[in-house]
């Protein structure tokens, strides 16, 4: 009897330790990968630094070459890549849960199209040329487009997610056509706009980071707050109502999350494709469909993906750079195709 109790106690302790290790090891691995990417981002580029030089430049702040490279060229874009990637990935999770469509991505609400049109107007009508100058226009255009989509969807008797998607696609197409017309006849606007529209972290300084970080932080918090409601919505509208969920509150919170996160991210770095589409798919395969775990791991995965894309873009065609938006498309398209073929091959 005593021996049996001893074995049972140790068996229970063993299961507890195993469960704890299963939780902590992935967190440690993810943290290590992010730290490795941050170090790589600070050291590699058109002018590479050793670890010692990067560390000295980071802590000395003495005006040396290493200090200037770290503080003026790399640290702000590194932080921006992390928070923008995390925001886009989390917004993708929320968008797919809101529409119950695994192919949905944040730009489907017309956010990217609204920001693009606003940037073109800022360049063509007001002669603004720097990111800091047309940043408010881009965010305002994204927010206005999202609000217009919501207004169009509410005017219909069917206020479900399908109507929201249709309104977003229609408005996005209309705004994109207007943007195309303006850039066709205004070559100066086109020359400046084409560098923004591909999505890039190059040249983003502390001003961009300070102005956009609060919006991205609010978007992340809203995404995490909405996770419980999104879990209920994933069961179906009727089941969610039966569980006491308020669909209007859930949709409103999700819509605000997508608008703030994607509007701020697009305004800061331009449209970045595939992060909000591919990351939720990959993470869902690893952690399941629980929105709380899905959002938490998408935050980490999205941040790592965009920072990795930025570093790769700096190295591919040195001393020039390939924009991060181009690299994410190269990474995301094959991954999405592989996921589609894998799912199709399953019985």
N, C-alpha and C positions, 0 to 999 in steps of 0.2 A: 504493500500500500504506500509506504513512504517513498520507496523507489519510484513508483508510478507517478506520485505527485512531483517528485524531483524532475523526472523526465518531462512531464507536462509543463512545468514552470519554465524549464530551459527551452523547451520547444516554442513556447509562447514568446519568450524573450528573443529567440532566434528569428521568429517571424516578424517581430517588431523592428529589429535591427535591419532585416532584409527590406522591409517596407520603407524604412527611413532612407536606406541607401538608394533604393529605386527612385526616391523623390529628389534626394540631394545631388546625386551624380549628374543627372541631366542639367541641373542648374549650374553646377560647377563647370561642366563642359561648355555650356552656352556662354557663361561669363568669361571663360578662358578664350573662346573664339572671338568674342567681342573685344577683349583686351588686346589680342594679337592683331586684329584689324585696326584698332586705334593706333597701336605702335607702328604698324605698317604705313598707315596714312600719314603719320607725322614724319616718317623717315624717308619715304619713297616719293619720287616725282621727277620733274625735269632736272632738279638739283638734289641728288640723294644725300642723306645725312646718316652718319653712324648712330648707333644707340646712344653713345656718349655725347655726341654733338647735339642730338635731339633733346636729351635730358638736360644738358647745360643750357640750351636755348630756352627750354621750358621754364626752368627755375631761376635763371640768371636775369633775364629781361634786361640785358645790358647793351642792346643795340648792335650786337655782333651779327654776322651773317646768319648764323644758326638761329639766333633769337628772332630776327626779322622774318625768316622763312617760317618758323613755327608759329609765331604770334600773328603775323599779318597775312600769311598765305594759307596755312594748313589747319590750325586748331579750330577756327570758326567754321570752315567748311566740313571738318570732321564731325563736330557737334551737330551741325545742320543736317548732314547726311543721316546721322543716327535718328534724330527726332522726326525728320521728314519721312524716312523709310518706315519708322514705327507707326506714324500717323496714317500713312497711306495703306499699310497692311491692315491696321485695325479698322479703318474706314471700309476696306474691302470686305472684312468679316461682317461688319454691320450691314453693309449693302446687300450681301448675299443672304443674310438672315432676314432682312426686311422684305426682300422680294421673293425669298425662298427659291432663288435661282442661282445655281453654282457658277453660272457664266456672267453674272452681274459684276460690275466693277464701278468704282465711285464716279468716274467720268460720265456714266450713263445719265446722270441728272443734269447734264448740261453745264457742269461747273467749269470744266476745261474750256468749253466753247465760250462761255461768258467771260472768263479771264482773258482768253486770247483776243476777243473783240475789244475789250477794254484796253489792253496793251496796245493794240493797233491804233485805236483812237488817241491814246495818250502820245504815241510817237508821231502819228500823222498830223493831228490837230494842234498839239501843244509843243511839239518838238522835243519831247523828253527822250533821253537816250540811255540813261543808266538805270540799273535795277532799283536803286533806292528811290529814284524819281517816279517810276511807274508802278512801284509795289502797291501803293494804296489803290490805284486804278484796277490792278489785277484782282486784288481781294474784293473790292467793291463789285466788279463785274461778275466774279464767281458767286458772291452772295446774292446779287440781284437775279442772276439766272436761276439759282436754286429756289429763290422765293417765288419767281414767276412760274416755275414748274409746279411747285406746291399749290399755287393759286389756280393753275389750269386743271390740276387733278381734282381739287375740291369742287370745282364747278360742275363736275360730272356726278351723276347719280351713283356711279361705281367709284368709290374712293379707295379701293384696294390698291395693292402694290402694282398690279398690272397697268392700271391707269397712270400711275406715277411714272413707270418706266416708259410708256408710250409718250407721255407729255415730255419727258426728258429727252428722248430720242428725237422727237419732232423739233423741239426748241434748239437742241444742239445742232441739228442739220441746218436750221434756218440761220443761226448765228454764225456757223462756219462758212456758209455761203456769203454772208455779208463781209466777213473777214477776208475771204478770198477775193471779192470784188475790190475792196479797198487796197489790198496789197498788190493787186494786178495793175492798178493805175497809179499807185504811189510807190515808186521804186525805193525812196529813202525809208519809208515805213517798212517795206519788205526786207531791206537789208538789215535793219535792226531787229525786226521781229523774228527772222529766221534763226537767229542765234538764241533767242529765248525759247522758241516753240519746241526745240529738240529736247529741252530739259537738261540743265547743266548746273553744277555746283561751283564752277569756276568764277572767281571774282566776287563771290558773296562774302562780305566782310561782317564786322561785328554789328554794324547798324542793322543789316538785314536780320541777323540772328536775334538781336534784342527786340526788334519790332514784331517779329513773327512767332517767337518762342511762346509767349503767353497764350496765343490762340491755339497753337498745337498742344500745349499742356491742357487747356480746357477741353479740347477735342478728345484727348486720351482719357481724361477723367469721365467725361460723358459716356464714352464707349464702355468703360468698365462698369459704370453705374447702370447702363442699359442691359447688361448681360443677362440678368435674371429674367427680365421681360422678353428678351429675344429667345431665351430657352422655352418660354411658354408659347411664343409665337411660332416656333419651329414645330410644335405639335399640331398646328392648324388653328385657324381663327376660332372655330367653334369650341375646340378643346381649351384654348386659351381663355375664352370668355367663361367657360365652365369653371376654370380654375380661379376666376376672379380677376383676371388681368384686364386692364383698361387699354384697349387697342389704340385709342387716340393718343394716350400718353406715351405708349411704347413707340408708336410711329413718329410722334413729334420729337421725342428724345433721339431716336435713331436718325431722323432727318437733320436735326441740329448737329449731331455728331459728324455726319458726312459733310455737311455744308462747311462747318468751321474747319475741320481737319483738311479737307481737300482744297478748300478755298485758300487757306493760309499756305499750304504746301505748294500749290500751283503758283501762287503769287510769288513765292520765294525763289523757286528753282525752275519754274516752267512745268509743262505737263510731263510727268514721268510715267511711262506705260508699264504694264504687267506686274508691278509690285502689288497693287491691290487685287489683282486677279489670281496670280500664281501662288503667292504666299499662303492665303487661306486654304487652298487646295492641298498644298504640301503639308501644312501643319495639321490639317484635319485628318490626314492619313496617319499621323504620328500620335495625336492625343485624343482623337475622337471628336464628337460633335458638340460637347459641352461648351457653350459660348464663353464661359468664364476662363476655362483653360485655353480655349482657342484664341481668345483675345490676348491673354497674357503671353502665350508663346508666339503669336503673330507679331506682337510688339518687338520681341527680341529678334525674330527671324527677319522681319522687314527692315529693322535697323541694320542688321548685319549684311543683308543683301544689297542695300543701296550704298553702304560704305564700301563693300567689296567691289561693286560696279564702278564707283568713283576711282578707287585705287587702280583697277585694271585699265580704266580709260586713260589714266596718267602714264601708264607704262607701255601701252601698245604702240603708240606712234611718237615716242619721245624724240625731241623735246616738246613737240606739240601735245595736245590732249584730245582724246575722244570723249564726247559728252556722255555723262552718266545715263541719260535717257536712251541713247543708242545702245549702250552696253546692256542695260536691263532688257531691252528688246531682244538682243542676241541671246541672253541667258534665258529669258522667260518663254520665248516662243518654243524652243525645243523641249523645255520642261513641260509646258502645257500640252504639247503634242504627245510626249511620252506618257503623260498621265491619261490622256484621252485614249491612246492605244492600249494601255494597260487595263483600263476599265472595260474597254470593248472586248478584250480577249478573255475576260472572266466569264464563266458560265452564268 
